[in-house]
Amino acid sequence: MFINQSPDTIQKLAILTKSARYDVSCASSGVQRKTETGKLGYTLPGGICHSWSSDGRCISLLKTLQTNCCTNNCAYCINRCKNNVERTVVKPEELAKITYQFYRRNYIEGLFLSSGILGNSNRTMELMLDTIKILRTHYQFNGYIHAKILPGAEDNAIEEAILWADRVSINIELPTTPSLQLLAPQKNFKQIILTMKKINAIRERLLSQRRKQGYYSMSGQSTQIIIGATPETDWQILKLTEYLYKSIQLKRVYYSAYVPLNQEPYLPMISKPPLLREHRLYQADWLLRFYGFSLNELLSEINPKLDEHFDPKVSWAMRNLDYFPVEICTANLYQLLRVPGIGPTSARRILHSRKSDIMDLETLKKLGVVIKRARYFITIKGRYYGEVKLDEPYMLSAKLSELDKKKVAEERDLFSYELQSA
Amino acid sequence: MNFNPPDKVFVPDTELSLFPQKVNKDRVVEEIQKAPAPIQKILYYFFLAEHPDKYELSAHLLTQFSQNKETSIEKINDPVIYQILKMARSVQRQIHKLEGLIRFREIGGDYLYAAFASEFNVVIPLALHFAHRFPQERFILHDTTHKKVR
């Protein structure tokens, strides 16, 4: 194995950030922390994007690994021990310094720190925690830190990570035990779920004590699931997601379209990552979290796949036409949220505005409603504005698909980026 | 039916004729100082857009607000208020974008320097943001459009 031991931190970072880009869970949102005297930085609940990658993802944090050396041999991973890639380890002092330097020049909102496993999980976690502690104490860094918990980490390492970071996460990677056994034999599905529960328990204990000064991972924990490397259906993936949100109170589940990097007989033969599928899963995820949908309404065991042509909300609407039209002047929040083209913000604005204003399409447009979609599903004071009627589902479907053709083409375009050589 | 919004929101004469064409600027400023915080916030961002009729439009908003005993400014069916809200939002969006995209570089004398070009006059809110973020740093923000430095 070739280990780059050059003293040049930038060179090491170039290797490590390249190795870290397949992890997509790196938002800087969810924590509000004000300026403190003598400290550097603060965080905003909405986060700030500092750049955008070629496929449109927001870049907010310095996303890097402590090391890309790894003892694991996960089939989907660029850093698996079998691969012959350039390896390096960055020292905690070096990484802390460079994060500080990037932050004060406003390149980043904070640090996302993950790692391959060097020796064993605990030793690697120690290096990561050193980096974070140097940043927090030596540089008085008060910006955002996301720390990855490595599978098999001991309780005190988890505790330290929770204490010093704004968000912690452990990646579940694949949605079922057999898939994980096949592609990542060193990882254990049950163990990962148990660690997630443990993180919650430790965090609650720390919060109830509140003795030491700390950050307590106020932004909670998240995870990542790889999409398309194994044959699980959207239904299975979202079923797991629903469980993670409801039973383990995860703040976010990230979906990462499988990028074909390695050659193995049991890996799918695809040339591009399934980014449109990833996008549809995020849309469904949003429906579960912010729109009051339950998974059974979107998918079932018999119908386990999200429609690629329509977004999941339009799909649901087409299957449940008897629910419509929704009367804008009398509907409650829950009913408004079911209308394609109305989101949580515009729904709340409607509830407020309809008390005093005259409702018409123009007003709805000003409130942020996507009229070209919503008009087929609403009435305003009994008047229907769609060009085709709701009792003509075939015509309606044609109309909406015409409307969506452009959007799907755009989405496809956005998601068909050239695979850069790894 | 086509519902493209007009490029420029037309302000009917009848609406404006409620006020003298040129309002007393000091009076408007006084009224703004008395207004509730959310209104002040909107008008603050709106003023940064430097609309030529900012005082007249603000006076209209303040009068509408007090006359209607509204609790929220989301009185969207008034074209003037809609225009003010829209511009305030654009300014806020630009501030947020610049907060992410501005890059500092080190110059002599231990100073950090960043130049940017902005449509609106947003150097003060940006300076506040960075002053909070980097309390220990000495930095210069240079707005090349408005030729302003903070």
Interface residues (C-beta under 8 A of the other chain):
Chain A: K34 T35 T37 G38 K39 L40 G41 Y42 I48 C49 H50 S51 S60 R104 R105 N106 Y107 E109 R349 H352 S353 S356 D357 I358 L361 E362 T363 K365 K366 L367 I371 Y385
Chain B: M1 F3 P5 N68 E70 S72 E74 K75 I76 N77 Y82 H96 E99 G100 L101 I102 R103 F104 R105 E106 L112 A114 F130 H132 R133 F134 P135 Q136 E137
